[in-house]
Amino acid sequence: SAVISQKPSRDICQRGTSLTIQCQVDSQVTMMFWYRQQPGQSLTLIATANQGSEATYESGFVIDKFPISRPNLTFSTLTVSNMSPEDSSIYLCSVGYSNQPQHFGDGTRLSIL
Amino acid sequence: SQQGEEDPQALSIQEGENATMNCSYKTSINNLQWYRQNSGRGLVHLILIRSNEREKHSGRLRVTLDTSKKSSSLLITASRAADTASYFCATDAGGTSYGKLTFGQGTILTVHP
C-alpha cells in the first residue's frame, strides 16, 4: 500500500490567514483526494486532485476557498484560504485506486483563533 | 451530505466481548470499506468488501454486505482495550465517481479492560 506523508501535522493560525497543506505519496498515483473532518464529525470529500487538470470540487466547496495543486503524480497541496474559526478541522489526503483500498495520510489538525 | 448511517453511534463493552457495528447506505456501490480512527488521528484501513461479495474476514474482524438491504456490518470478536476507537464505513460508488468515498457518521467503540 502507498505511504502518504502529510505536512504539517497540526497548526494554529490566525483568522484571515491562509495555510497550505502538503501531501506526498511514495509512489505514482492517478487519483488523490482531500477530505475535511470537522470536530466530532465524519469525513466529507472536498475535492479530487488529478494530475494535469483542474481539481474537481464537491458541492459546498469552492476553488477560491480551497485551491488545490497537483504538479505531479506523487504530490498535492491544499490551501485553506482566509481562514475563520469554522475552518478548524482535520484535513486529510488520500490516494485511491479502482476497487482497491483507499489509504489516508495522518491528517493535519488545524485550529483557527 | 453523508450517504450512510451507522449504528450504534456509541458502543461500550468489556474486554473479551464481541462488538457489532452496522452501516446503511442509500445508492448502489462498487465497494464498501471500513476504517478505524484513534483519537482524531489518521484513518486506518480495515477491510474492503466488493459489491459481489457477501462476507470477508481479517483476523478478528468479520464484515458482511447485503446489497439488497444496502447494509453492512463489522464484527470485532474478542475485543481488546486497544480496539477503542471510532469506526467508519465508507462507500465507493464506482464508475466516474470511483475513489470518492462517502462516509457514514461513525461508531465510537469503548472497550473497558
Chai-1 contact restraints between the chains, C-beta under 6 A:
chainA,res_idxA,chainB,res_idxB,connection_type,confidence,min_distance_angstrom,max_distance_angstrom,comment,restraint_id
A,M31,B,G99,contact,1.0,0.0,6.0,A-B,restraint_1
A,S42,B,F103,contact,1.0,0.0,6.0,A-B,restraint_2
A,S42,B,Q105,contact,1.0,0.0,6.0,A-B,restraint_3
A,S42,B,G106,contact,1.0,0.0,6.0,A-B,restraint_4
A,L43,B,F103,contact,1.0,0.0,6.0,A-B,restraint_5
A,L45,B,K100,contact,1.0,0.0,6.0,A-B,restraint_6
A,G96,B,G99,contact,1.0,0.0,6.0,A-B,restraint_7
A,S98,B,Y98,contact,1.0,0.0,6.0,A-B,restraint_8
A,N99,B,N30,contact,1.0,0.0,6.0,A-B,restraint_9
A,N99,B,N31,contact,1.0,0.0,6.0,A-B,restraint_10
A,P101,B,H45,contact,1.0,0.0,6.0,A-B,restraint_11
A,P101,B,L48,contact,1.0,0.0,6.0,A-B,restraint_12
A,H103,B,H45,contact,1.0,0.0,6.0,A-B,restraint_13
A,F104,B,G42,contact,1.0,0.0,6.0,A-B,restraint_14
A,F104,B,L43,contact,1.0,0.0,6.0,A-B,restraint_15
A,G105,B,G42,contact,1.0,0.0,6.0,A-B,restraint_16
A,D106,B,G42,contact,1.0,0.0,6.0,A-B,restraint_17
A,G107,B,G42,contact,1.0,0.0,6.0,A-B,restraint_18
